[in-house]
Amino acid sequence: QVQVVDSGGGLVQAGESLRLSCTASGLRFDASSMGWFRQAPGKEREGVSYINSDGRVTIYADSVKGRFTISRDNAKKTLYLQMNSLKPDDTAMYYCAVKTGSGTWNDQNLYDYWGQGTQVTVSS
């Protein structure tokens, strides 16, 4: 049984940083591409970042490029999202997910296993 657990959210002020973590069990973590998504109140869920199985390929949404860094530690079966220079617009529920299908990195239909979400709130 695959289990994905994300954590690390919280309440911060604009300009501060947070690091989200995501662990996945019940699958070959080191063979799995992963992604981070977020959903703000009243908005659709959107892709934030993607990383391939060995960590050599990373992709970012334009809105977070230069501020967020995705990484992974396959030995620890853990995915990270380092978020710097946070803005109020980054306020959302953040989810990590396992990409099981081939195609566009932010196509949510290609992700089968999702974490429960971790709330990030950025105050101005």
Disulfide bonds with the S-S distance in Angstrom:
Cys22-Cys96 1.97
